[in-house]
Structure formats: structure tokens, C-alpha cells
Amino acid sequence: MSGQDNADAPGRGDQIEAAEREAARQRLLAQAEAERIPVEETTRAVPDRRWRRG
């Protein structure tokens, strides 16, 4: 057994961390998509009638 064999292969801890990062990324993307407001709803003109009071 030499130390060079392990230097080229990613460690089990690195694989677990990468999988956790990817899972967190997917959760964030899913949450952002769920909270996204469609453009049609943000650009719709709403009349401002406050100046017509009185």
C-alpha cells in the first residue's frame, strides 16, 4: 500500500460533502422556484386613484 493510490481518488468524506452540497443546492433551487413571482404579476399596471380623493 502506498500513499499515492489515495491521492488520486476522492475520499469518502469528500464524496459525502459533494452529495450534501448538491442536495442543498437542489433544495434552494426548488424553494426559489416555489417563491418565484411570475413576470406577468409584477408588471401589471395598477391604477393609482389616491390623487382623485375629495
N, CA, C and O atoms as CSV, one atom per row, in Angstrom:
chain,resi,resn,atom,element,x,y,z
A,1,MET,N,N,0.843,-1.188,0.000
A,1,MET,CA,C,0.000,0.000,0.000
A,1,MET,C,C,0.877,1.236,0.000
A,1,MET,O,O,1.758,1.397,0.845
A,2,SER,N,N,0.620,2.097,-0.955
A,2,SER,CA,C,1.380,3.331,-0.999
A,2,SER,C,C,0.435,4.515,-0.858
A,2,SER,O,O,-0.760,4.383,-1.123
A,3,GLY,N,N,0.939,5.644,-0.453
A,3,GLY,CA,C,0.126,6.838,-0.269
A,3,GLY,C,C,-0.326,7.446,-1.577
A,3,GLY,O,O,-1.254,8.254,-1.594
A,4,GLN,N,N,0.315,7.071,-2.678
A,4,GLN,CA,C,-0.054,7.649,-3.967
A,4,GLN,C,C,-1.418,7.162,-4.450
A,4,GLN,O,O,-2.099,7.888,-5.175
A,5,ASP,N,N,-1.826,5.980,-4.078
A,5,ASP,CA,C,-3.107,5.457,-4.533
A,5,ASP,C,C,-4.271,6.307,-4.026
A,5,ASP,O,O,-5.243,6.525,-4.749
A,6,ASN,N,N,-4.175,6.778,-2.811
A,6,ASN,CA,C,-5.259,7.564,-2.231
A,6,ASN,C,C,-5.256,9.010,-2.718
A,6,ASN,O,O,-6.285,9.681,-2.632
A,7,ALA,N,N,-4.147,9.502,-3.220
A,7,ALA,CA,C,-4.053,10.894,-3.638
A,7,ALA,C,C,-4.897,11.165,-4.884
A,7,ALA,O,O,-5.410,12.272,-5.045
A,8,ASP,N,N,-5.049,10.189,-5.756
A,8,ASP,CA,C,-5.803,10.405,-6.985
A,8,ASP,C,C,-7.313,10.219,-6.797
A,8,ASP,O,O,-8.097,10.880,-7.478
A,9,ALA,N,N,-7.723,9.354,-5.909
A,9,ALA,CA,C,-9.144,9.069,-5.714
A,9,ALA,C,C,-9.711,9.993,-4.632
A,9,ALA,O,O,-9.078,10.202,-3.597
A,10,PRO,N,N,-10.905,10.545,-4.874
A,10,PRO,CA,C,-11.516,11.384,-3.845
A,10,PRO,C,C,-11.904,10.527,-2.640
A,10,PRO,O,O,-12.339,9.385,-2.791
A,11,GLY,N,N,-11.742,11.087,-1.460
A,11,GLY,CA,C,-12.061,10.355,-0.247
A,11,GLY,C,C,-13.563,10.218,-0.051
A,11,GLY,O,O,-14.354,10.939,-0.660
A,12,ARG,N,N,-13.936,9.291,0.800
A,12,ARG,CA,C,-15.363,9.062,1.079
A,12,ARG,C,C,-15.994,10.320,1.679
A,12,ARG,O,O,-17.135,10.655,1.359
A,13,GLY,N,N,-15.258,11.014,2.543
A,13,GLY,CA,C,-15.762,12.248,3.141
A,13,GLY,C,C,-16.013,13.317,2.086
A,13,GLY,O,O,-17.001,14.048,2.158
A,14,ASP,N,N,-15.117,13.406,1.105
A,14,ASP,CA,C,-15.295,14.376,0.026
A,14,ASP,C,C,-16.529,14.048,-0.805
A,14,ASP,O,O,-17.259,14.946,-1.224
A,15,GLN,N,N,-16.757,12.761,-1.039
A,15,GLN,CA,C,-17.942,12.353,-1.814
A,15,GLN,C,C,-19.217,12.695,-1.061
A,15,GLN,O,O,-20.188,13.154,-1.663
A,16,ILE,N,N,-19.224,12.474,0.258
A,16,ILE,CA,C,-20.401,12.782,1.070
A,16,ILE,C,C,-20.654,14.283,1.073
A,16,ILE,O,O,-21.796,14.720,0.931
A,17,GLU,N,N,-19.599,15.074,1.235
A,17,GLU,CA,C,-19.745,16.531,1.225
A,17,GLU,C,C,-20.273,17.025,-0.115
A,17,GLU,O,O,-21.131,17.907,-0.156
A,18,ALA,N,N,-19.775,16.469,-1.196
A,18,ALA,CA,C,-20.250,16.870,-2.521
A,18,ALA,C,C,-21.719,16.523,-2.691
A,18,ALA,O,O,-22.476,17.312,-3.256
A,19,ALA,N,N,-22.132,15.360,-2.214
A,19,ALA,CA,C,-23.535,14.958,-2.307
A,19,ALA,C,C,-24.412,15.872,-1.454
A,19,ALA,O,O,-25.512,16.234,-1.869
A,20,GLU,N,N,-23.938,16.245,-0.274
A,20,GLU,CA,C,-24.697,17.150,0.591
A,20,GLU,C,C,-24.822,18.533,-0.039
A,20,GLU,O,O,-25.883,19.154,0.020
A,21,ARG,N,N,-23.731,19.013,-0.644
A,21,ARG,CA,C,-23.773,20.326,-1.318
A,21,ARG,C,C,-24.774,20.311,-2.463
A,21,ARG,O,O,-25.539,21.260,-2.636
A,22,GLU,N,N,-24.772,19.240,-3.244
A,22,GLU,CA,C,-25.701,19.131,-4.368
A,22,GLU,C,C,-27.141,19.056,-3.876
A,22,GLU,O,O,-28.031,19.662,-4.474
A,23,ALA,N,N,-27.381,18.324,-2.798
A,23,ALA,CA,C,-28.734,18.226,-2.242
A,23,ALA,C,C,-29.199,19.599,-1.732
A,23,ALA,O,O,-30.350,19.984,-1.939
A,24,ALA,N,N,-28.310,20.323,-1.076
A,24,ALA,CA,C,-28.653,21.658,-0.586
A,24,ALA,C,C,-28.936,22.600,-1.754
A,24,ALA,O,O,-29.856,23.416,-1.700
A,25,ARG,N,N,-28.139,22.475,-2.801
A,25,ARG,CA,C,-28.349,23.303,-4.000
A,25,ARG,C,C,-29.722,23.033,-4.613
A,25,ARG,O,O,-30.437,23.959,-4.997
A,26,GLN,N,N,-30.075,21.761,-4.697
A,26,GLN,CA,C,-31.379,21.401,-5.267
A,26,GLN,C,C,-32.526,21.925,-4.396
A,26,GLN,O,O,-33.543,22.384,-4.916
A,27,ARG,N,N,-32.359,21.854,-3.062
A,27,ARG,CA,C,-33.399,22.383,-2.168
A,27,ARG,C,C,-33.562,23.885,-2.354
A,27,ARG,O,O,-34.684,24.390,-2.400
A,28,LEU,N,N,-32.439,24.603,-2.462
A,28,LEU,CA,C,-32.507,26.053,-2.652
A,28,LEU,C,C,-33.171,26.414,-3.977
A,28,LEU,O,O,-33.979,27.341,-4.041
A,29,LEU,N,N,-32.830,25.685,-5.026
A,29,LEU,CA,C,-33.455,25.944,-6.326
A,29,LEU,C,C,-34.951,25.672,-6.287
A,29,LEU,O,O,-35.737,26.435,-6.849
A,30,ALA,N,N,-35.347,24.597,-5.632
A,30,ALA,CA,C,-36.772,24.263,-5.522
A,30,ALA,C,C,-37.504,25.324,-4.711
A,30,ALA,O,O,-38.620,25.704,-5.063
A,31,GLN,N,N,-36.895,25.807,-3.636
A,31,GLN,CA,C,-37.519,26.838,-2.816
A,31,GLN,C,C,-37.636,28.141,-3.597
A,31,GLN,O,O,-38.671,28.804,-3.536
A,32,ALA,N,N,-36.605,28.513,-4.320
A,32,ALA,CA,C,-36.639,29.744,-5.103
A,32,ALA,C,C,-37.717,29.662,-6.181
A,32,ALA,O,O,-38.420,30.642,-6.431
A,33,GLU,N,N,-37.850,28.521,-6.809
A,33,GLU,CA,C,-38.875,28.356,-7.841
A,33,GLU,C,C,-40.269,28.438,-7.227
A,33,GLU,O,O,-41.176,29.006,-7.835
A,34,ALA,N,N,-40.450,27.885,-6.042
A,34,ALA,CA,C,-41.752,27.919,-5.377
A,34,ALA,C,C,-42.135,29.347,-4.979
A,34,ALA,O,O,-43.315,29.696,-4.976
A,35,GLU,N,N,-41.137,30.172,-4.644
A,35,GLU,CA,C,-41.397,31.540,-4.199
A,35,GLU,C,C,-41.359,32.554,-5.345
A,35,GLU,O,O,-41.604,33.742,-5.135
A,36,ARG,N,N,-41.058,32.090,-6.534
A,36,ARG,CA,C,-40.920,32.991,-7.677
A,36,ARG,C,C,-42.261,33.620,-8.031
A,36,ARG,O,O,-43.290,32.945,-8.020
A,37,ILE,N,N,-42.250,34.901,-8.343
A,37,ILE,CA,C,-43.446,35.611,-8.774
A,37,ILE,C,C,-43.366,35.764,-10.284
A,37,ILE,O,O,-42.383,36.302,-10.795
A,38,PRO,N,N,-44.378,35.304,-11.009
A,38,PRO,CA,C,-44.339,35.429,-12.469
A,38,PRO,C,C,-44.252,36.894,-12.907
A,38,PRO,O,O,-44.798,37.779,-12.249
A,39,VAL,N,N,-43.573,37.135,-14.002
A,39,VAL,CA,C,-43.380,38.490,-14.509
A,39,VAL,C,C,-44.727,39.156,-14.781
A,39,VAL,O,O,-44.885,40.357,-14.560
A,40,GLU,N,N,-45.681,38.388,-15.252
A,40,GLU,CA,C,-46.991,38.970,-15.573
A,40,GLU,C,C,-47.615,39.637,-14.349
A,40,GLU,O,O,-48.321,40.636,-14.481
A,41,GLU,N,N,-47.359,39.092,-13.164
A,41,GLU,CA,C,-47.935,39.656,-11.949
A,41,GLU,C,C,-47.168,40.864,-11.436
A,41,GLU,O,O,-47.736,41.691,-10.722
A,42,THR,N,N,-45.911,40.983,-11.776
A,42,THR,CA,C,-45.119,42.095,-11.264
A,42,THR,C,C,-45.173,43.315,-12.166
A,42,THR,O,O,-44.859,44.417,-11.717
A,43,THR,N,N,-45.562,43.154,-13.427
A,43,THR,CA,C,-45.551,44.284,-14.354
A,43,THR,C,C,-46.959,44.798,-14.672
A,43,THR,O,O,-47.115,45.738,-15.451
A,44,ARG,N,N,-47.962,44.197,-14.082
A,44,ARG,CA,C,-49.327,44.636,-14.345
A,44,ARG,C,C,-49.545,46.032,-13.752
A,44,ARG,O,O,-49.204,46.280,-12.595
A,45,ALA,N,N,-50.103,46.922,-14.536
A,45,ALA,CA,C,-50.339,48.288,-14.084
A,45,ALA,C,C,-51.537,48.322,-13.144
A,45,ALA,O,O,-52.585,47.744,-13.430
A,46,VAL,N,N,-51.366,49.004,-12.024
A,46,VAL,CA,C,-52.447,49.177,-11.071
A,46,VAL,C,C,-52.736,50.665,-11.011
A,46,VAL,O,O,-51.845,51.454,-10.696
A,47,PRO,N,N,-53.974,51.065,-11.309
A,47,PRO,CA,C,-54.278,52.497,-11.293
A,47,PRO,C,C,-54.109,53.088,-9.897
A,47,PRO,O,O,-54.477,52.478,-8.894
A,48,ASP,N,N,-53.549,54.274,-9.862
A,48,ASP,CA,C,-53.364,54.986,-8.602
A,48,ASP,C,C,-54.433,56.051,-8.506
A,48,ASP,O,O,-54.360,57.077,-9.183
A,49,ARG,N,N,-55.408,55.816,-7.685
A,49,ARG,CA,C,-56.563,56.742,-7.585
A,49,ARG,C,C,-56.479,57.617,-6.341
A,49,ARG,O,O,-57.431,58.333,-6.031
A,50,ARG,N,N,-55.377,57.576,-5.635
A,50,ARG,CA,C,-55.276,58.359,-4.399
A,50,ARG,C,C,-55.403,59.850,-4.675
A,50,ARG,O,O,-55.951,60.576,-3.847
A,51,TRP,N,N,-54.916,60.321,-5.803
A,51,TRP,CA,C,-54.942,61.752,-6.095
A,51,TRP,C,C,-56.338,62.239,-6.432
A,51,TRP,O,O,-56.557,63.449,-6.479
A,52,ARG,N,N,-57.292,61.347,-6.669
A,52,ARG,CA,C,-58.659,61.751,-7.016
A,52,ARG,C,C,-59.549,61.940,-5.804
A,52,ARG,O,O,-60.711,62.312,-5.968
A,53,ARG,N,N,-59.067,61.705,-4.611
A,53,ARG,CA,C,-59.909,61.863,-3.411
A,53,ARG,C,C,-60.311,63.314,-3.246
A,53,ARG,O,O,-59.562,64.241,-3.555
A,54,GLY,N,N,-61.561,63.476,-2.730
A,54,GLY,CA,C,-62.018,64.800,-2.349
A,54,GLY,C,C,-62.619,65.483,-3.496
A,54,GLY,O,O,-63.067,66.623,-3.370
